[in-house]
């Protein structure tokens, strides 16, 4: 008799955030709420209740530092993908890095600074997430979180 293996879906979560974001307890709490939102939407899409298996970020100050602290606090492994300045020019390298991060992620959290909503590298990552059919949670201090879900049929 054959034994069947059950494959567990493990959520890889990318966190993109403005470099202007202060690394504060309040912003870390906002990120935790966004993580809860991401988990709920992912569970609804896949039927799996798994917590993120990995947090992906770019290792920059601000939002990425918040991602690192969240991963450390919750004991979630993290993968840092930095821009490749040897391969790309200084303006293009972070955008190419975002492409790589989004491709590896199942869910993306975009954490904006209030003065920089839907602009810059965080917005680049958010747009790429939507284009690739990923769940996107947008966060900005003082505003409610906003979720963008893949269109029906786009989820594997």
C-alpha positions in Angstrom: 0.0 0.0 0.0 1.4 3.4 -1.0 1.8 6.1 1.6 0.7 9.5 0.6 2.6 12.6 1.7 0.7 15.7 2.5 2.5 18.8 1.3 2.1 21.8 3.6 1.9 25.2 2.1 4.3 27.5 3.8 3.8 31.2 3.4 6.8 33.3 2.4 6.1 36.9 3.4 7.9 39.9 1.9 8.0 43.1 3.9 8.9 46.3 1.9 9.0 49.5 3.8 10.1 53.1 3.5 13.5 54.0 4.7 11.9 57.0 6.4 10.0 54.8 8.8 11.0 55.2 12.4 11.8 51.9 14.1 9.3 52.3 17.0 7.1 50.1 19.1 4.1 51.7 17.5 5.3 50.9 14.0 6.2 47.3 15.0 2.7 46.9 16.3 1.3 48.2 13.0 3.4 45.6 11.2 2.1 42.8 13.5 -1.4 43.8 12.7 -0.5 43.7 9.0 1.0 40.2 9.5 -2.3 39.1 11.0 -4.2 40.5 8.0 -1.7 38.8 5.6 -2.1 35.5 7.5 -6.0 35.7 7.3 -6.1 36.5 3.6 -3.5 33.8 2.8 -5.4 31.2 4.9 -8.7 32.2 3.1 -7.0 31.8 -0.3 -5.2 28.5 0.4 -7.2 26.8 3.2 -3.9 26.5 5.1 -3.4 27.9 8.5 0.4 27.9 8.5 2.2 30.9 10.0 4.9 32.4 7.7 7.8 30.1 7.2 10.1 32.9 6.2 10.1 36.7 6.2 11.9 38.3 3.2 13.3 41.8 3.1 16.0 44.0 1.7 18.1 44.7 4.8 17.7 48.5 4.5 17.0 50.9 7.4 13.4 51.8 8.3 10.8 49.3 7.1 13.3 46.5 6.5 14.7 47.0 10.0 11.1 46.6 11.3 10.8 43.4 9.3 14.0 42.1 10.9 12.8 42.9 14.4 9.5 41.3 13.7 11.1 38.1 12.5 13.5 38.1 15.5 10.6 38.7 18.0 8.4 35.9 16.5 11.3 33.6 15.8 10.6 33.4 12.1 13.5 32.7 9.8 14.4 35.6 7.5 16.1 36.0 4.1 17.7 39.3 3.3 18.2 40.0 -0.4 20.3 43.2 -0.9 20.6 45.2 -4.2 23.3 43.9 -6.5 25.2 47.1 -7.2 27.9 45.2 -9.1 25.4 44.0 -11.7 23.1 47.0 -11.9 23.4 50.8 -11.7 22.6 52.4 -8.3 19.1 53.5 -9.4 18.1 50.1 -10.9 19.7 47.7 -8.4 17.0 48.2 -5.7 14.2 47.8 -8.2 15.7 44.5 -9.5 16.1 43.4 -5.9 12.4 44.1 -5.4 11.6 42.0 -8.5 13.5 39.1 -6.9 11.9 39.5 -3.5 8.4 39.7 -4.9 9.0 36.6 -7.1 10.0 34.6 -4.0 7.1 35.8 -1.8 3.5 34.5 -1.5 2.3 37.7 0.3 3.7 41.2 0.3 3.3 43.8 3.0 4.1 47.4 1.8 4.7 49.7 4.8 4.6 53.4 3.7 5.8 56.5 5.5 2.9 59.0 5.7 4.9 61.5 3.5 5.7 58.9 0.9 2.5 56.9 0.1 2.6 54.9 -3.1 5.9 56.3 -4.2 9.5 55.0 -4.3 10.8 51.5 -3.8 7.9 50.4 -1.5 5.4 51.3 -4.2 7.5 49.5 -6.8 7.3 46.3 -4.8 3.6 46.8 -4.2 2.9 47.3 -8.0 5.0 44.2 -8.8 3.1 42.1 -6.2 -0.3 43.1 -7.8 1.0 42.4 -11.3 2.1 38.9 -10.3 -1.1 38.1 -8.5 0.3 38.2 -4.9 -1.7 39.1 -1.9 -0.8 42.7 -1.0 -1.4 44.4 2.4 -0.6 48.1 2.3 0.1 49.8 5.7 0.5 53.5 6.6 0.5 54.9 10.1 -2.8 56.7 10.8 -4.7 54.9 8.0 -6.5 51.5 7.9 -4.7 48.6 6.2 -5.7 47.9 2.7 -5.6 44.5 1.1 -5.4 43.7 -2.6 -6.2 40.1 -3.4 -5.4 38.1 -6.6 -8.2 37.9 -9.2 -10.0 34.5 -9.2 -8.1 32.0 -11.1 -4.7 33.6 -10.5 -4.1 31.7 -7.3 -2.2 28.4 -7.9 
